[in-house]
């Protein structure tokens, strides 16, 4: 059996965990909106057509903020198409996903849904085919009190009070040739800074009026992934244009297990450590630009698309279909293990990653799957997300580990991948542990700085079949199991982590 020691100290914190680290994403893509969160006529639908069963699963998952309406969809979207009487809204071709968009669900429906689901909206403005003016007009529609054409239009559409939307993405993946209206870094940087400026002015953030009580939180588009030829120059150039005007730089990354098995499993198991490297490069790029533009402001990362996405299934749905089955990945137990490691990486970088969105939330590469007119089930990935989002609060602690490592296409990765968090308010400690080895590992956690510590919970996810999945007719095949609480002796606890497993242990002191 392998052996590993992990040490963490209450006085050595990485940073505060922003609850927005547990955000997610709903795009007009496939069945995320239609048949996902919105399905009028469904037995569980409320008077607005929102599926109550889906809202309660999202609340169970613990998602506080949702990015909307895209994604690639955003770059071809005219937000004016999605407001007003539904029968008058245009039906359009969506060129991002080659589907037909009925526009039955738009900004007002999303805001209403967010309110019912107790979710903070994170809106996107179109920087592909959209203009600076259209972006500012959407801010006016959402946030202006009244007395102007657009704020009165919002009232006429049923929302007397402004929505006070604070989080705004300035476009999506603008570095990608697949983006409708793709731009170079310089072109995008110039457009984004103008959009940011005018959106802030529309929100009433103007020089000479003192600090605004609720300034917008603006997210500028970073590289779509670290395999882009333009990475990381894209990020540097875009930030040099926008540093003074924005709050976050976005990062996106999907990992996959090579479906043809041409890449060894180790490459997939190295995803969490690779994500850590990617964040490290972006962190350094932000600091470089901060020095270059002589700014004292700290800029953060919004990792607003992350997940496992196998990207291989050929499309079987016809062109221009409404709400087709697209990107409906079914997650395996093995995916859930890698997924937990990605969450550990986000936690271990919580000093700079202040917002993250699991992409996506329902039906499209999602933890929640629904059937039209029928039920819903929790994917294997649902469980690590839920457990970590509920338990890993407060601040992340720096860990010291002697875990052995293995080689991957990205470099070296650790067999034991951990994140330790500490919530001073509740006097709790949470340890999330992945064992990526093919053998069990005796792991000693040394947490003596907490004094008298007792375990309060111990969840373990393991399975004899790495490819086991959940489904409508077998919803509980891949679930975590509760274990007997381990004994803590003089601040130390020893756990046997099974081969290929994820565990979450909580303590109180
Ligand atoms: O989440 C699916 C797609 O992945 C998004 O639309 C896009 O931003 C990314 O390429």
Boltz pocket constraint, residues with backbone or C-beta under 6 A from the ligand:
constraints:
  - pocket:
      binder: B
      contacts: [[A, 27], [A, 70], [A, 71], [A, 72], [A, 73], [A, 172], [A, 173], [A, 305], [A, 359], [A, 360]]
      max_distance: 6.0
